[in-house]
C-alpha cells in the first residue's frame, strides 16, 4: 500500500543509492516512494583516478552518481535505482567534508567573500544500464567573514558543521553565511529534482 500522499506509480519504490537524509526527504516530500540501499564504492579512490586522468572537477559529481546507480542496480536488477552526488568547487579546487572544527574553520575562511559552485548530479539505472543522467549547478556567494564570526557560527552550528561539504547547511544556520545564492533549492540540497520529476513523469511513473 502506498501512503495517501504518494504520487508514485512504479511497481516497486524507487531505490535511492545514497545515504543522504536530505535527498530522501526531497523524494518523500514530492510523493515518491523510495527505499535506500548504500552503494559500495570508494569515492575518494574514484575521485583520485578521475582527476589523474584529466577529468574536470565539475564533472566529478556525475561520475560518482553514475557509479552509485550502476553498482546498486547490478545488485538489484529489477529495481529502478537513483544514484546522486554533489561536489563543492572553488575555481578548480574540490572541497570535502571537514573532519574537525579547525578544518571547518579553514574551509569557511577559504570560501568567505567568494563565490563557489555546488554541482548536484543524478543517474537513473536499471539492471546495470544507465537510463538517464543529468546535473545542475548552484552558485553560492558567501559573505566576508572574519575569524570571530566563523568561530561564532561553528559554535552555534555544532556537529552539523561537519556533516556537510563546506561546513554549512543553508536549510539551517548556514543561511546566515551567504550574501547571494543563485540556484534551485533542491540542487543546493543535492538533487536536481525538476529534471528528475520530468523524466519520471515522461516514463509514466508519477500520477501528477
C-alpha positions as CSV (number, residue, x, y, z in Angstrom):
1,X,0.0,0.0,0.0
2,X,1.3,3.5,-0.9
3,X,0.9,6.2,1.7
4,X,-2.1,8.6,1.0
5,X,0.3,11.4,-0.3
6,X,2.1,9.1,-2.7
7,X,2.2,10.0,-6.4
8,X,4.4,7.1,-7.2
9,X,3.1,4.6,-9.9
10,X,6.0,2.3,-10.1
11,X,5.5,-1.4,-9.1
12,X,8.3,-1.0,-6.5
13,X,9.6,2.0,-4.7
14,X,12.5,3.9,-6.3
15,X,15.8,2.6,-4.9
16,X,18.0,5.5,-3.7
17,X,21.7,4.7,-3.8
18,X,22.6,7.4,-1.3
19,X,22.7,7.8,2.4
20,X,21.7,11.4,2.3
21,X,18.8,12.2,4.5
22,X,18.2,15.4,2.6
23,X,17.8,13.5,-0.7
24,X,15.4,11.0,0.8
25,X,13.4,13.8,2.3
26,X,13.2,15.6,-1.0
27,X,11.8,12.5,-2.7
28,X,9.4,11.7,0.1
29,X,8.1,15.3,0.2
30,X,7.5,15.1,-3.5
31,X,5.3,12.0,-3.0
32,X,7.9,9.5,-4.4
33,X,8.1,6.2,-2.6
34,X,11.7,5.2,-2.0
35,X,13.9,2.7,-0.3
36,X,17.6,3.2,0.5
37,X,20.5,0.9,-0.5
38,X,24.0,2.0,0.1
39,X,26.4,2.0,-2.8
40,X,29.7,0.1,-2.1
41,X,32.1,2.4,-3.8
42,X,35.4,4.1,-2.7
43,X,34.6,7.7,-3.6
44,X,38.0,9.1,-2.8
45,X,39.8,6.4,-4.9
46,X,37.4,7.1,-7.9
47,X,38.0,10.8,-7.5
48,X,41.7,10.5,-7.4
49,X,41.8,8.3,-10.6
50,X,39.3,10.6,-12.4
51,X,41.4,13.7,-11.7
52,X,44.7,12.0,-12.5
53,X,43.2,11.1,-15.9
54,X,42.4,14.7,-16.5
55,X,38.7,14.7,-15.5
56,X,37.2,18.1,-14.9
57,X,36.3,18.8,-11.2
58,X,32.8,19.9,-12.2
59,X,32.1,16.5,-13.8
60,X,33.1,14.5,-10.7
61,X,29.6,14.5,-9.2
62,X,28.3,12.9,-12.4
63,X,30.8,10.2,-12.3
64,X,30.1,9.4,-8.6
65,X,26.3,9.4,-9.2
66,X,26.7,7.0,-12.1
67,X,28.9,4.6,-10.2
68,X,26.4,4.6,-7.3
69,X,23.4,3.9,-9.6
70,X,25.2,1.2,-11.6
71,X,26.6,-0.5,-8.5
72,X,23.3,-0.8,-6.7
73,X,21.3,-1.6,-9.9
74,X,23.7,-4.5,-10.5
75,X,22.8,-5.9,-7.1
76,X,19.0,-5.3,-7.6
77,X,18.5,-5.7,-11.4
78,X,14.7,-5.5,-11.1
79,X,14.7,-2.1,-9.4
80,X,14.9,1.5,-10.8
81,X,17.9,2.9,-9.0
82,X,18.8,6.5,-8.4
83,X,22.4,7.5,-7.7
84,X,23.2,11.1,-6.7
85,X,26.2,13.1,-5.6
86,X,27.2,16.6,-5.0
87,X,30.6,18.4,-5.2
88,X,31.7,21.8,-4.0
89,X,34.3,23.6,-6.1
90,X,36.1,26.9,-5.7
91,X,37.7,27.5,-9.1
92,X,39.1,24.1,-9.7
93,X,39.6,23.2,-6.1
94,X,37.4,20.4,-4.7
95,X,36.2,20.6,-1.1
96,X,35.3,17.7,1.1
97,X,33.6,17.4,4.5
98,X,35.7,18.8,7.3
99,X,36.9,16.2,9.9
100,X,37.4,18.7,12.7
101,X,36.3,22.1,13.8
102,X,39.7,23.5,12.9
103,X,39.3,22.1,9.3
104,X,35.8,23.5,9.1
105,X,37.1,26.9,10.1
106,X,39.8,26.7,7.5
107,X,37.2,25.8,4.8
108,X,35.0,28.7,5.7
109,X,37.9,31.1,5.7
110,X,38.8,29.9,2.1
111,X,35.1,30.4,0.9
112,X,34.4,33.6,2.7
113,X,33.9,36.6,0.4
114,X,33.9,34.4,-2.7
115,X,31.5,32.6,-5.0
116,X,31.8,28.8,-5.1
117,X,29.8,26.2,-7.0
118,X,27.7,23.3,-5.9
119,X,27.2,20.7,-8.6
120,X,24.5,18.1,-8.0
121,X,24.2,15.1,-10.3
122,X,21.9,12.2,-10.6
123,X,21.8,9.0,-12.6
124,X,18.9,6.5,-13.0
125,X,19.8,3.0,-13.9
126,X,18.2,-0.5,-14.1
127,X,20.0,-3.8,-14.4
128,X,23.4,-2.1,-14.7
129,X,22.3,0.1,-17.6
130,X,22.1,3.9,-17.4
131,X,18.7,5.2,-18.4
132,X,19.1,8.9,-17.6
133,X,21.7,11.2,-16.1
134,X,21.9,15.0,-15.6
135,X,23.4,17.6,-13.3
136,X,22.6,21.1,-12.1
137,X,24.7,23.9,-10.6
138,X,24.1,26.5,-7.9
139,X,26.4,29.4,-7.3
140,X,26.9,30.4,-3.7
141,X,28.3,33.8,-2.7
142,X,29.5,33.8,0.9
143,X,29.7,36.9,3.0
144,X,33.1,38.3,4.0
145,X,33.6,36.6,7.4
146,X,36.4,37.3,9.9
147,X,37.8,34.7,12.3
148,X,35.5,35.7,15.2
149,X,32.4,35.4,13.0
150,X,33.5,32.0,11.8
151,X,34.2,30.8,15.3
152,X,30.8,32.0,16.5
153,X,29.0,30.3,13.6
154,X,30.8,27.0,14.3
155,X,30.0,27.2,18.0
156,X,26.3,27.7,17.2
157,X,26.1,25.1,14.4
158,X,27.8,22.4,16.5
159,X,28.3,18.9,14.9
160,X,26.1,19.8,11.9
161,X,29.0,21.9,10.5
162,X,31.0,18.6,10.0
163,X,28.1,16.8,8.3
164,X,28.2,18.8,5.0
165,X,30.8,19.8,2.5
166,X,31.7,23.5,3.0
167,X,30.8,23.2,6.7
168,X,27.3,24.7,6.2
169,X,23.7,23.7,5.7
170,X,21.6,26.5,4.1
171,X,18.4,25.0,5.4
172,X,19.7,25.8,8.9
173,X,22.1,28.3,10.4
174,X,24.3,28.1,7.4
175,X,22.0,30.5,5.5
176,X,23.4,33.4,7.6
177,X,26.8,32.9,5.9
178,X,25.6,34.0,2.5
179,X,25.2,37.3,0.6
180,X,23.7,35.7,-2.5
181,X,22.5,32.4,-3.8
182,X,21.9,31.6,-7.5
183,X,20.4,28.2,-7.8
184,X,17.5,25.8,-7.2
185,X,16.9,24.9,-3.6
186,X,16.8,21.1,-4.3
187,X,20.0,21.4,-6.3
188,X,21.6,23.0,-3.3
189,X,20.4,20.1,-1.1
190,X,22.0,17.7,-3.5
191,X,19.4,16.6,-6.1
192,X,18.2,18.1,-9.4
193,X,14.6,17.5,-8.6
194,X,12.9,19.2,-11.5
195,X,14.8,17.2,-14.1
196,X,14.2,14.0,-12.1
197,X,10.5,14.6,-11.9
198,X,10.3,15.4,-15.6
199,X,12.0,12.1,-16.6
200,X,9.8,10.1,-14.2
201,X,6.7,11.8,-15.5
202,X,7.7,11.0,-19.0
203,X,8.1,7.3,-18.1
204,X,4.6,7.3,-16.6
205,X,5.8,6.8,-13.1
206,X,4.1,9.8,-11.5
207,X,0.4,10.5,-11.0
208,X,0.8,14.2,-11.4
